Amino acid sequence: MEARKSYKAIGLMSGTSMDGVDAALIESDGEGSVHRCGFFSLPYTEEFRGRLKAVLGTSGPHPDLARDLTERHADAVAGLLEREGCPAGQIDVIGFHGQTILHEPHVRRTVQIGTPDLLARITGRPVVFDLRLADVAAGGEGAPLVPVYHRALTRALGTTVAVLNLGGVGNVTWIDGSDGAGPETMLAFDTGPANAPVDDFVRQRLGAQCDLDGALAATGAVDEDRLSALLEDPYFMRRPPKSLDRDHFGARAAKAVEDLADADGAALLTAFSAASVALAQRWFPHPPGQWIVCGGGRRNATLMRELANRLDAPIVSADSLGWNGDAVEAEAFAYLAIRSLLGRPLTFPGTTGAPVPQTGGTLHRPD
């Protein structure tokens, strides 16, 4: 595609927390110019979330579920366009992540369900899908995909930063801002668990969706011996780039808290997430000047306190920089869709372990 000055794109994200669809509208040149234009979130019902959880770890294709998932994404697009008063015809492309149900990059397999042709027909706009596949096929981890967008957002800061996303799984992008923050100055990987273990725990124990604001964990005590045992997982000794399936720690975490009181279990799992992030620091070429936290976990006051106690640099919420901390991942998929149209790399050796920078994505037109 012939490069223009800018493109309007919508990014759609249904992440490992499986709480709903996030839709974000940006205008960008696919490089350093990014204008954030709007955000809309469409929650899933408990029934639909249960259907998604029931297929985790399978290879799909689950056509009925994929269709229903896609229709919810189309509803999120419609809701975003209505909120922002933007005609659909102004949108150049939609970046559609789908729902990851299986992630096994060590055997070059990653599965995201969704029906991009259907989404293109419903919305009337071109859709880019399968943004992870080319990277995994080339031997990369296929995750995280957001670092190149983190680079665009932080380029003007002029300092080394670590951008931490706390969804179901945690992931970090270390960016050396001292030399223009090019692709060779990024390191990215999944840090370990974020919200998933404690969300699953309180859902099973209390029927709640999450430990709201970390209130339950705040009243519990952390069993340091059990925490140390959780941190012995071999994943933490692997050199990055590396990535995780949502439920990698599920069985081990569940066993660690099975005989604990509710508050103590929540406290242990929250500390586990923070301690996992702290361990990630060992892999950075040099320390960041600050940590920027986005994703739903930034709203967990107990988790944020644990991070502040364990990290070696100040932490700030993405919102304090004028970002929308809920929207960053969805915005990233809009940005990636633009780069896919332009044939520009989405992933790099330092972000996924791919041997060379990788383009990616499949284009699906309404016709």
N, C-alpha and C positions, 0 to 999 in steps of 0.2 A: 504494500500500500504506500502511496506517495505521502511523505510526511507533511503534516500541516502544523500550524502553530499550536493548536490545542484541540482536544477531543473531549466531549462530554461522555462520561461512562458511569454506569451503575455497577457496584460490586455487591454480591450476595454471599453471606456467610452463615452456615449452620455448623457450629463447632462441636468440640468434644463435650461441652456442657449439655448440648442438646436441649436448650431451653427455648429456642425459637430461631427465626430468621432475622438477621440484621441486613438492612439494605442501605447503601450509602451512595450519594451522588457526588462526583468530583469533576473538575475540569482540569486537564493536565496535558503537557506535551510528552508525557512518558519519561521525562528526565527530572530536572530539578524544579520545574514549575508545577505547583499543585495548589488548586483552589478548592477548598471543601465547601460543597453547596447544600448538603442536606443529609438527614439521617432518619430512618424509620425502623422500628423493631416490631415484629409480629410474633407474639409468644405462641408456643405449641401448647395444646391441651395435654393433660396428664395421659390421656388415652393414646394420643399420637406419640408422645415421648416413649411410652411403653412399647409401642410397635417398633420404634427405631432401636431401642435397647435390645429387643428380642432378636435382632439380626446381627448384632455386633459379633465380629469374629467369623462371619460367613463371607462367602465370595459372591453373593448375589445371584442373578441381577434383581430379583424381587420386583417385577414390573409393576404390580399394583401399588406397592409402597413407593416406588420411585415416581410413579405418576402423581400420587397424592402429595408427596414431598414437593414435586415440581409445581403443582398447582398452588401450594402455599407460598412458594417463592414468587410466583406470578402475582399473587395477592399482595405480597410485600412490595413488589415493583409498583403496582397500581397505587398502593397507599403512599409510597414515597413521592410519586409524581403528583398525586393530588395534594399532598401536604405542601410541596414546593411550588405548585402552580406551573409545572414544567410539562409541555406537550411531549408525548412519547416520541414524536418525530425528531425532536432535538437530540435524542440519545444516539450516539454513534455505536455503542457496543455495551453489552452486559457481560460481566465476569461472573460465572456461575460455578461455585465450588462444589455444590452437591453435599452429600453427607458421607463422611468417611466411616466405613463399617469394618474395614480390614486394612492394616498397614504393616507389611512385612518386607521392607526394602532389602533385607538380607537375602531374600529369594527373588528380588526384583518384582515385587507385587504390591500394589496399593489399589484399593477399591473405593471409589466414591459413587454412590448411587444418585441417580437423577436422570431426567430425560431432556437434554438440551434442545432437541428438535421441537418438542412440545412447548418448551418455554419460549423459543423463538416465534412459534406460531401464535401463541397467546399474546405476547407482548408486541409482536410486529417488529422486533429489533434483532440484529445479529447477536449471537450468544457465543462466547468463548468458554469451553468446558475442558475437562481433563488436563488441568494445568500442572499436575504432578507427574503424569505418566512418562513423558520424555526423559525427565531427570532420573526417575527410577530405572527406566530401561537402559540408561547410560551408566548405571552403577551408583547413582547418587541416592541420598536418603529420601528425596522427594519432599522434605520438610526441614526447617520451616521455609515457607514461601514468602513471608512478609519482609525479610531483611532489605530487599532492594527498595521497598517503599519507606522503611525506617531511614534508609540512607537519604532519600529525598527530603524527608521531614526534618532531619537533624543537620543537614549540610550547612545551614547558616549558623549553627551554634559554635562552630570553630573549636570544639573541644572533644575529647574522647568520652563517649557515653556508652551505657549499656541500656538498651530498651528491653524491658521485661514485660511480656504478655502473660497474664494469669487467667487462663481459661480453664478447661478441664485439665489440661496439661500445661505446664509452664514452658515458655521458650524465651530465649534471650538473643539479642543481636548486639555484639560488641562492635563499635564503629570508631576507628581512629580518625578523629577530625583534624589531625595536625597537617595533613597533606591533601586536603580536598575531598576526603572520604570517598575514594574510588572503590571499585569492586574488590581490589586486592587488599583493602584495609578493613574488610568485614569478616567477622567470625560469628557463626550462628549455630544454635543447637537447642534441643529440648533439654531443659534443666531437670525435669522430673515431674512429680505430681503437682498440681495446683489445687483447683477446686474439686476435682472429681472424687477423691476418696472421702472427703468430709461431706460432700453433697450426698453421696451414696449412703454414708453412715447415718446421717440425720434422717434421710428418707426412710431407711429401714427401721430405725429406732423410733422415730417420732412422726413419720408421715409428712415431714416438712420438705420443701424444695431445696433449702440451703440453711446454713447457720447464719441467719441474717445479721449483718454487721459483726459477725464473730462473737455474738453475745454469749452463746453457750460455751464456746471455747474459753472465753475470758474468765469464766467461773471455775474452770477445771485446772488440774495440775498435770504437768508433762512428766511422764515416766522416762527419765533420761536413758535408762538401760534399754528400754524398748525402742526408743528413738535411735540409739546407736545401732541396734540390730537391724532396723529398717534401712539405715544408711549403708549397710554392708552389701546391698544389692550390687551385683557386678556392673550394672549399667553405669554407676557413678565413676567407675575406674576406666571406662572406655574413653578414648580420646575423641573429641568432636572433629568434624561434624557428626552428629548422631541424632536419632529421632525415636519417638516412642509411640506405641499404640496406647489408646486411652486407658485400657485396663491392665497394662503391664504390671502395675503394683497392686491390683485389686485383691488377689487372694492373700498376699502377704500382709497388706494393710488390714484386711478384715480379720485375720487371725490375731494380729497385734492388739486389737481393741475388743475382741469378743467377750472378755470377762471384765471390761472396765465399765464404770459408770458413764452415763451419757456425756457429762461435762468433761470428764477426763479423756474419754475417747476422742471427742472433738478437739480438745487441746493437743493431744498427741498428733493427730493427723494434720492439724494446722501447723504445728511446729515442724513436722516432717516436710511439708511443702516449703517452708522458709529455709530450713536447713539444706534442702536440696539446691535451692538457689545459691546459698552461701558456698556450697561445694563447687559450684560452677566457676567461681572466681579463679580457681587454680589454673584454668585453661586459658585465661586471658593473657595476651602478650605483655600487657602492662595494665595497671589499674585504671578504671574509668574515673572521670571527674565527678560523675553523678549517674544515678540510676533513674530511669524514667519508666513509670509503671502504668500499664494500660490493661484493659480487660476487666471482667467482673470482679476479680479478686482484689482490685484496688479499693473496693468498697468494704472489704472485710477489715475492720479496724484492728482486730487481734492479729491477723496475718501481717498487716502493715507494720505493727509494732514489733512482731517477731523479725521481720525483715530488717527494720531499722537497727535492731539489737545485734544482728548477725552479719550485716554487710559492712564493708570497709569504706564506703563512700556515701554521701547524702542520697536520699531517695526522695523523688517528687512524683506526684500524680501527673499523668499526661495532661490532665485538664488545666493544670497550673501554667502550662506552656501555650494555652489557647487551643489545644487539640480537644476532640471529643474522645475520651478514653474508651467509650463503648464502641466507637465507630471505626477504630483504626484497622481492624482486620478486614471488615467489609470494604473500606476505602482501598485497602491494599489490593483486593481482587478486582476492583475497577481499574486501578493503576496497572496491574498485571495484564488485564485484558487489552489495554491500550498498547502496552509493550508487545504483547503477542501479535496484535494486528501489524505492528511495525517491524516484526521479526527481530526484536531486540532481546537480549538474554534476560531470563527470569531468575535463574539460579547460577551460582558460582562455586568454584571449588571450596571456598571458605565457608559457604553457607549450607551446602548439602553434601559436599564431598564428591560431587560430579567431577570427572577428569578435566573438563573444560567448561566454560560458560555455556549454559543450555537455554535455547529458546523452547517454546512449548505451547500447548493449547490446541484445541480443535475448534474450527469455526463452523457455526451452524446458522444458516440464514433462514428467514421466515418462509421463503419459497422453496 
